[in-house]
Amino acid sequence: MIKLENLTKTFSQKRGSEVKAVDNVSLEVPEGEMCVLLGPSGCGKTTTLKMINRLIRPTSGKIYINGEDTSTQDSVTLRRSIGYVIQQIGLFPNMTIEENITVVPRMLGWDKKRCHERASELMSMMALDAKKFLQRYPREMSGGQQQRIGVIRALAADPPVLLMDEPFGAIDPINREIIQNEFLDMQRQLKKTVMLVSHDIDEALKLGDRIAVFGQGKIVQCASPDELLAKPANDFVGSFVGQDRTLKRLLLVQAGDVTDQQPTLTVKRTTPLAEAFALMDEHDMRSVTVVDNDGKPLGFVKRREARNASGQCEELLHTFTVTGKGEENLRVVLSKLYEHNLVWMPIVDEEGRYSGEISQDYIASYLSSGRTRRRLNP
């Protein structure tokens, strides 16, 4: 959806010298993905973003949106097809919230009913009460609420591309996380192609499908969040993503991602202990999970206790003290393991059915292996 080819921007300085703010940048963002431009101040991120919607003209290089060379388009028409969100929200103080949101749709000739329905729909996606807020003015809303309106306004005309320049940077940490979560929920529904500028590695890891790390006007590395943490391209990237990058990876992997790759071996309450022992012995398991008729975990049987034992599994059943959920990340799972002094725990799906297990050993092995959930196509 967005393609940059050898994009360069050179600025002239007062004494006649020139400086390259953006130096031969090439980047592709597939439709429906969010790409974060990450890096320290002055590295060319915002200049790159502004060249895409022609607020700054490139010195050289090409910009394509949905396969079309933007240099052949009228700048006003181009900007109306691109949503743009900045840190300084820029709401019109003399307009109501509804009027602010529908500025571009009204320019495009949308009727009043369609504008109202669109504003109400987007307000709902960002957890704002349309009836309560649409007829208010910006001064009657908090900073966090105004920032939500800035995002909604950029999406009002349903543009295929959304550009965001540190949109959550001026918000306090608690509201920032709330708005990030709301924006992610909205993005899952709308599937826009998003390019977002940030200097915050945690924000980039949370929001980005891909992350382009900038340094001195160049892209130093472009990778998925997990790959970026597992295999930083050089010391600059490594220092920027942080010395705790291995632990940061725990946030990127859900328990369900792990259990989906495991064979699910279980027994029932009435399974003979000899049969359960044979299963554990064959697969070199220290224990096996006992499930009910709906597949929900009841507890486990230990191999050493089942050896040479008679009777059924329910007679040697150890109940679980805690379970993990498939949607929880490995950081939450590891925290539960430590909290309850456990080596492993069962993971259940949304219906509470057993889907596998995760151990401390597995988590350590995953982090040290360099394996990644997703690599970008070269």
C-alpha positions as CSV (number, residue, x, y, z in Angstrom):
1,M,0.0,0.0,0.0
2,I,2.9,2.4,0.8
3,K,6.2,2.1,-1.1
4,L,9.2,4.4,-0.7
5,E,11.9,4.2,-3.3
6,N,15.3,5.8,-2.7
7,L,13.6,8.7,-0.9
8,T,16.0,11.5,-0.1
9,K,15.5,15.0,1.4
10,T,18.4,17.5,1.5
11,F,18.0,20.8,3.4
12,S,20.2,23.9,2.7
13,Q,21.8,25.6,5.6
14,K,22.5,29.3,6.1
15,R,26.2,29.1,5.1
16,G,25.5,27.2,1.9
17,S,26.2,23.8,3.1
18,E,23.6,21.0,2.8
19,V,22.5,18.3,5.2
20,K,20.7,15.1,4.3
21,A,17.7,14.7,6.7
22,V,16.6,11.5,4.9
23,D,19.2,9.5,2.9
24,N,18.1,7.1,0.3
25,V,15.2,5.4,2.2
26,S,13.4,2.5,0.6
27,L,10.5,0.8,2.5
28,E,7.3,-1.1,1.7
29,V,4.3,-1.4,4.0
30,P,1.7,-4.0,2.9
31,E,-2.0,-3.2,3.0
32,G,-3.5,-3.4,6.4
33,E,-0.2,-3.4,8.3
34,M,1.1,-0.9,10.8
35,C,4.7,0.2,10.4
36,V,6.5,2.2,13.1
37,L,9.3,4.5,12.2
38,L,11.5,4.3,15.3
39,G,14.6,6.3,16.3
40,P,16.1,9.2,18.3
41,S,15.2,12.8,17.6
42,G,16.5,14.3,14.4
43,C,17.0,10.9,12.6
44,G,14.6,11.6,9.7
45,K,11.4,9.9,10.9
46,T,9.0,12.9,10.8
47,T,10.6,14.3,7.6
48,T,9.9,10.9,5.9
49,L,6.3,11.0,7.1
50,K,5.7,14.5,5.9
51,M,7.1,13.7,2.5
52,I,4.4,11.0,2.1
53,N,1.5,13.5,2.2
54,R,3.6,16.2,0.5
55,L,3.9,18.6,3.5
56,I,7.6,18.4,2.5
57,R,8.7,17.8,-1.1
58,P,11.4,15.1,-1.6
59,T,14.7,16.1,-3.1
60,S,14.7,12.8,-5.0
61,G,13.1,9.4,-4.9
62,K,9.6,8.1,-5.4
63,I,6.5,7.6,-3.2
64,Y,3.8,5.2,-4.2
65,I,0.4,4.7,-2.5
66,N,-1.6,1.7,-3.7
67,G,0.7,1.5,-6.8
68,E,0.2,5.1,-7.8
69,D,3.1,7.6,-8.0
70,T,2.0,10.5,-5.7
71,S,4.1,13.0,-7.5
72,T,1.5,12.9,-10.3
73,Q,-1.4,13.7,-8.0
74,D,-2.7,17.1,-6.9
75,S,-1.5,17.7,-3.3
76,V,-4.9,18.6,-1.9
77,T,-6.5,15.5,-3.4
78,L,-3.7,13.4,-2.1
79,R,-4.0,14.7,1.5
80,R,-7.8,14.1,1.5
81,S,-7.1,10.4,0.8
82,I,-4.6,10.2,3.7
83,G,-5.5,10.4,7.4
84,Y,-3.0,12.5,9.4
85,V,-2.6,12.6,13.2
86,I,0.0,14.7,15.1
87,Q,0.9,15.2,18.7
88,Q,-0.5,18.7,18.7
89,I,-4.1,17.7,17.9
90,G,-5.2,21.0,16.2
91,L,-8.9,20.7,16.7
92,F,-10.9,23.8,15.6
93,P,-12.0,25.5,18.9
94,N,-15.1,27.1,17.3
95,M,-16.5,23.9,15.9
96,T,-18.3,21.1,17.8
97,I,-16.7,17.7,18.1
98,E,-19.0,16.4,15.4
99,E,-18.0,19.3,13.1
100,N,-14.3,18.7,13.8
101,I,-14.6,15.0,13.0
102,T,-16.5,15.5,9.7
103,V,-14.4,18.3,8.2
104,V,-13.1,16.2,5.4
105,P,-16.2,14.2,4.7
106,R,-18.2,17.5,4.4
107,M,-15.5,18.7,1.9
108,L,-16.0,15.5,-0.1
109,G,-19.8,16.1,-0.3
110,W,-21.1,13.6,2.3
111,D,-24.6,14.4,3.5
112,K,-25.4,15.3,7.1
113,K,-26.9,11.9,7.9
114,R,-23.9,10.0,6.6
115,C,-21.5,12.3,8.4
116,H,-23.3,11.8,11.7
117,E,-23.4,8.0,11.4
118,R,-19.7,7.9,10.6
119,A,-18.8,10.1,13.6
120,S,-21.0,8.1,15.9
121,E,-19.5,4.8,14.6
122,L,-15.9,5.9,15.2
123,M,-16.7,7.4,18.6
124,S,-18.0,4.1,19.7
125,M,-14.8,2.3,18.5
126,M,-12.8,4.7,20.7
127,A,-15.0,4.1,23.7
128,L,-16.6,7.6,23.6
129,D,-20.3,8.3,24.1
130,A,-21.4,10.0,20.9
131,K,-24.6,11.4,22.4
132,K,-22.7,12.9,25.2
133,F,-19.8,14.4,23.3
134,L,-20.6,15.1,19.7
135,Q,-22.2,18.5,20.4
136,R,-19.5,19.6,22.8
137,Y,-16.6,21.8,22.0
138,P,-12.9,20.8,22.3
139,R,-12.4,23.0,25.4
140,E,-15.0,20.8,27.2
141,M,-13.0,17.7,26.8
142,S,-9.8,16.4,28.5
143,G,-6.5,16.1,26.7
144,G,-6.8,12.4,26.3
145,Q,-10.4,12.7,24.9
146,Q,-9.2,15.4,22.4
147,Q,-6.4,13.1,21.2
148,R,-9.0,10.4,20.6
149,I,-11.0,12.9,18.5
150,G,-7.8,13.6,16.6
151,V,-7.5,10.0,15.6
152,I,-11.2,9.7,14.8
153,R,-11.1,12.8,12.6
154,A,-8.2,11.4,10.6
155,L,-10.3,8.2,9.9
156,A,-13.6,10.0,9.3
157,A,-13.4,9.9,5.4
158,D,-12.3,6.3,5.5
159,P,-8.8,6.8,4.0
160,P,-6.9,3.7,3.1
161,V,-3.7,5.2,4.7
162,L,-3.2,6.7,8.1
163,L,0.0,8.7,9.0
164,M,0.6,9.3,12.7
165,D,3.4,11.5,14.1
166,E,3.9,10.6,17.8
167,P,0.2,10.8,18.3
168,F,0.2,9.6,22.0
169,G,3.4,11.3,23.1
170,A,1.9,14.2,25.0
171,I,-0.5,12.1,27.0
172,D,0.1,10.8,30.6
173,P,1.2,7.2,30.8
174,I,-2.1,5.8,32.1
175,N,-4.2,7.4,29.4
176,R,-1.6,6.6,26.8
177,E,-1.9,2.9,27.4
178,I,-5.7,3.1,27.4
179,I,-5.8,5.0,24.1
180,Q,-3.2,2.7,22.5
181,N,-5.4,-0.3,23.4
182,E,-8.4,1.4,22.0
183,F,-6.6,2.3,18.8
184,L,-5.4,-1.3,18.4
185,D,-8.9,-2.5,18.8
186,M,-10.0,0.0,16.2
187,Q,-7.2,-1.0,13.8
188,R,-8.2,-4.7,14.1
189,Q,-11.6,-3.8,12.8
190,L,-10.7,-1.2,10.2
191,K,-7.4,-2.8,9.0
192,K,-5.9,0.5,7.7
193,T,-2.4,0.8,6.4
194,V,-0.7,2.8,9.1
195,M,2.7,4.5,9.3
196,L,3.5,5.8,12.8
197,V,6.5,7.8,14.1
198,S,7.7,7.1,17.6
199,H,10.9,7.3,19.7
200,D,9.4,4.9,22.3
201,I,10.6,1.2,21.9
202,D,7.7,-0.1,24.1
203,E,5.1,1.7,22.0
204,A,6.7,0.4,18.8
205,L,6.7,-3.2,20.0
206,K,3.1,-2.9,21.1
207,L,1.7,-1.3,18.0
208,G,3.9,-2.3,15.1
209,D,3.6,-5.2,12.7
210,R,7.0,-4.0,11.4
211,I,9.5,-1.6,12.8
212,A,11.9,0.5,10.7
213,V,14.7,1.8,12.9
214,F,16.2,5.1,11.7
215,G,19.7,6.4,12.3
216,Q,21.1,9.5,10.7
217,G,18.5,9.6,8.0
218,K,18.9,6.0,7.0
219,I,16.9,2.8,7.8
220,V,19.3,0.7,9.9
221,Q,17.0,-2.3,10.3
222,C,13.5,-3.1,9.3
223,A,12.0,-6.2,11.0
224,S,9.1,-7.6,12.9
225,P,9.1,-6.7,16.6
226,D,10.2,-10.2,17.7
227,E,12.9,-10.4,15.1
228,L,14.2,-6.9,16.1
229,L,14.6,-7.9,19.7
230,A,16.0,-11.4,18.9
231,K,18.5,-10.3,16.3
232,P,19.3,-6.5,16.3
233,A,21.4,-5.7,13.2
234,N,24.1,-3.8,15.1
235,D,25.1,-2.2,18.4
236,F,23.1,1.0,17.6
237,V,19.9,-1.0,17.2
238,G,20.8,-3.2,20.2
239,S,21.3,-0.1,22.4
240,F,18.1,1.5,21.2
241,V,15.9,-1.4,21.9
242,G,17.4,-1.8,25.3
243,Q,19.6,-4.2,27.4
244,D,16.4,-6.0,28.6
245,R,15.4,-6.8,25.0
246,T,15.3,-10.6,25.8
247,L,12.7,-10.0,28.5
248,K,10.8,-7.6,26.2
249,R,10.2,-10.6,23.9
250,L,8.0,-12.2,26.6
251,L,5.3,-9.6,25.8
252,L,5.2,-10.5,22.1
253,V,4.4,-14.2,22.3
254,Q,1.0,-15.5,23.5
255,A,0.7,-18.7,25.3
256,G,-1.6,-20.0,22.5
257,D,1.2,-19.5,20.0
258,V,3.2,-22.0,22.0
259,T,0.5,-24.6,22.6
260,D,-0.6,-24.5,19.0
261,Q,2.8,-26.1,18.2
262,Q,2.5,-28.9,20.7
263,P,0.8,-32.3,20.5
264,T,-2.0,-32.4,23.1
265,L,-1.8,-35.6,25.0
266,T,-4.4,-36.1,27.8
267,V,-6.2,-38.9,29.7
268,K,-9.6,-39.1,31.5
269,R,-10.5,-39.7,35.1
270,T,-11.3,-43.3,34.3
271,T,-8.2,-44.0,32.3
272,P,-6.3,-47.0,33.8
273,L,-3.1,-45.9,35.5
274,A,-1.2,-48.5,33.5
275,E,-2.4,-47.0,30.3
276,A,-1.5,-43.5,31.5
277,F,2.0,-44.6,32.5
278,A,2.5,-46.2,29.1
279,L,1.6,-42.9,27.4
280,M,4.0,-40.9,29.6
281,D,6.8,-43.5,29.2
282,E,6.4,-43.5,25.4
283,H,6.6,-39.7,25.1
284,D,9.1,-39.2,28.0
285,M,6.6,-37.1,30.0
286,R,6.9,-36.5,33.7
287,S,3.2,-36.1,34.1
288,V,0.0,-36.2,32.0
289,T,-3.0,-33.9,32.2
290,V,-6.4,-35.3,33.1
291,V,-9.4,-33.7,31.4
292,D,-13.2,-34.1,31.7
293,N,-15.5,-35.0,28.9
294,D,-15.5,-31.4,27.7
295,G,-11.7,-31.3,27.5
296,K,-11.3,-29.0,30.5
297,P,-8.3,-29.8,32.8
298,L,-9.0,-31.4,36.1
299,G,-5.4,-32.0,37.3
300,F,-2.5,-34.3,36.5
301,V,-1.0,-37.7,37.2
302,K,2.8,-38.1,37.8
303,R,4.7,-40.8,36.0
304,R,6.7,-42.0,39.0
305,E,3.5,-42.5,41.0
306,A,1.7,-44.3,38.1
307,R,4.5,-46.8,37.7
308,N,3.3,-50.3,38.6
309,A,0.1,-48.8,40.1
310,S,-3.4,-50.2,39.6
311,G,-6.7,-48.5,39.4
312,Q,-7.7,-45.3,37.6
313,C,-6.2,-41.9,37.1
314,E,-8.7,-40.2,39.5
315,E,-7.1,-42.1,42.4
316,L,-3.7,-40.3,41.9
317,L,-5.1,-37.0,40.7
318,H,-3.2,-33.8,41.6
319,T,-5.4,-30.7,41.1
320,F,-4.1,-27.6,39.4
321,T,-3.6,-24.5,41.5
322,V,-3.6,-22.2,38.5
323,T,-4.0,-22.2,34.8
324,G,-3.0,-19.8,32.0
325,K,-5.1,-18.5,29.1
326,G,-4.2,-18.8,25.5
327,E,-4.4,-15.0,24.9
328,E,-2.0,-14.2,27.8
329,N,1.6,-13.4,26.9
330,L,4.6,-15.3,28.2
331,R,5.4,-12.5,30.6
332,V,2.0,-13.1,32.4
333,V,2.5,-16.8,32.3
334,L,6.0,-16.6,33.7
335,S,4.8,-14.3,36.5
336,K,2.1,-16.9,37.5
337,L,4.7,-19.7,37.5
338,Y,6.9,-17.7,39.9
339,E,4.0,-16.5,42.0
340,H,2.8,-20.1,42.6
341,N,6.3,-21.6,42.7
342,L,5.5,-23.9,39.7
343,V,7.7,-25.4,37.0
344,W,4.9,-25.7,34.5
345,M,1.2,-24.9,34.1
346,P,-1.7,-25.9,31.8
347,I,-3.0,-23.4,29.2
348,V,-6.7,-23.3,28.3
349,D,-8.5,-21.8,25.4
350,E,-11.4,-19.3,25.4
351,E,-13.9,-22.2,26.3
352,G,-11.6,-23.4,29.2
353,R,-10.5,-26.5,27.3
354,Y,-6.9,-27.8,27.7
355,S,-4.7,-26.8,24.8
356,G,-1.2,-27.6,26.1
357,E,1.3,-26.6,28.7
358,I,4.1,-24.1,29.2
359,S,7.1,-24.6,31.5
360,Q,9.9,-22.4,32.8
361,D,12.3,-24.5,30.8
362,Y,10.4,-23.9,27.6
363,I,10.4,-20.1,28.1
364,A,14.1,-20.1,28.7
365,S,14.7,-22.2,25.7
366,Y,12.6,-20.0,23.5
367,L,14.3,-16.8,24.6
368,S,17.9,-18.2,24.1
369,S,17.2,-20.0,20.8
370,G,16.9,-16.9,18.7
371,R,13.6,-18.2,17.2
372,T,11.1,-15.6,16.2
373,R,7.4,-15.7,15.7
374,R,7.5,-13.8,12.4
375,R,10.1,-12.7,9.9
376,L,9.4,-10.1,7.3
377,N,9.7,-11.0,3.7
378,P,13.0,-9.7,2.3
